[in-house]
Amino acid sequence: MSALPDLRGKVAVVTGGASGIGKGIARQLSAEGMQVIIADIEPGPLQAAAGELGAVGIEADVSDRGSVQALAESAVRHFGTVHVVCNNAGVGPMAPIADLTMDDWQWIIGVNLFGVIHGVQAFLPILRENPDGGHIVNTASMAGLVATPGLGAYSVTKFGVVALTEALAAELRQEGSKVGATVLCPGTVRTNIDTSSRNRPAHLADRGLADVDISRDDNPAYRWISPDEAGAVVVRAITRGDLYALTHPEWHWMVERRNERLNAAFHQWSEPG
Ligand SMILES: NC(=O)c1ccc[n+]([C@@H]2O[C@H](COP(=O)([O-])OP(=O)(O)OC[C@H]3O[C@@H](n4cnc5c(N)ncnc54)[C@H](O)[C@@H]3O)[C@@H](O)[C@H]2O)c1
């Protein structure tokens, strides 16, 4: 797949860049010499992070197609083009499927899945026209590879982000494009995701989803990494042209266990009797 081995002087846009993983990605891309635009729905943290990182801060709501289109146009006005877009903004509250309201589904799909779709729609034409090539990084999660109780709605969105990125990467490869695509599937990263409901819009108030702070869980399976470590993983994936960017290789067994169950279901058809 297409890679961008030298990021110096190139232009990146990172959504959800005011906090957590997005801020870590923005910091690492800046350290590579990129000109960085961070976009976020929270104006105060956005301006603070832009100042701290030496980035341009642009307010945007990724669940709103017009807002993401305006972000893309602003980015081109600022820097003439874009090379890297990280569709990263997301929310992560939890609830059993049976407790979810339609407002919950609309909010979480709107931000986590339509946010990425809007980013691809708005930025892919710009990256395709860029003679240097480009790269799209979509933030999914380990929950985009394995579904677990309580994270069903979140997993629906993140499986969607994985599928979108896999198909997009294959299509770009088939057409011999200079644009590549990566799906970031982080494990546990220390961020503000445990207060995601701070950004829930008032018109989607009927809620079953609730914020859960799993960082207080002393489960030894959780290895917490910093947003900057996640950002470094993204830099490596862009410069190498990797489709999958993983932060927790020790969680491979979860994917293997799912694959074993799928394999067993397929093998039932080939077994006699
Ligand atoms: N923290 C983890 O352990 C973890 C693990 C896997 C995946 N992720 C994913 O990483 C991404 C970043 O989350 P984080 O953990 O850094 O959380 P975070 O809350 O620290 O950062 C998310 C950012 O997205 C912004 N945001 C929320 N809704 C938005 C909207 N509608 N439009 C624009 N910006 C919006 C928030 O204001 C915030 O700045 C998300 O997609 C999340 O699902 C996080």
The ligand as an ORCA input file, in Angstrom:
! r2SCAN-3c Opt
* xyz 0 1
  N      -9.022      5.827     25.152
  C      -9.037      4.566     24.726
  O      -8.679      3.634     25.475
  C      -9.479      4.256     23.316
  C      -9.330      2.931     22.854
  C      -9.711      2.627     21.564
  C     -10.205      3.604     20.731
  N     -10.350      4.888     21.195
  C     -10.870      5.879     20.245
  O      -9.971      6.971     20.188
  C     -10.659      8.122     19.717
  C     -10.294      9.309     20.587
  O     -10.844      9.096     21.895
  P     -10.020      9.438     23.222
  O      -9.894      8.186     23.999
  O      -8.814     10.212     22.915
  O     -11.112     10.329     24.020
  P     -11.103     11.877     24.402
  O     -12.462     12.143     24.983
  O      -9.913     12.201     25.241
  O     -10.956     12.606     23.005
  C     -12.005     12.608     22.065
  C     -12.077     13.978     21.411
  O     -13.142     13.966     20.448
  C     -13.896     15.167     20.601
  N     -15.255     14.978     20.092
  C     -16.284     14.285     20.648
  N     -17.382     14.394     19.895
  C     -17.042     15.152     18.811
  C     -17.738     15.609     17.669
  N     -19.040     15.323     17.475
  N     -17.075     16.362     16.749
  C     -15.765     16.691     16.946
  N     -15.054     16.307     18.031
  C     -15.690     15.533     18.940
  C     -13.856     15.459     22.095
  O     -14.159     16.811     22.397
  C     -12.416     15.072     22.436
  O     -11.540     16.167     22.294
  C     -12.138      7.763     19.710
  O     -12.543      7.449     18.388
  C     -12.188      6.528     20.591
  O     -13.303      5.714     20.292
  C     -10.008      5.228     22.455
*
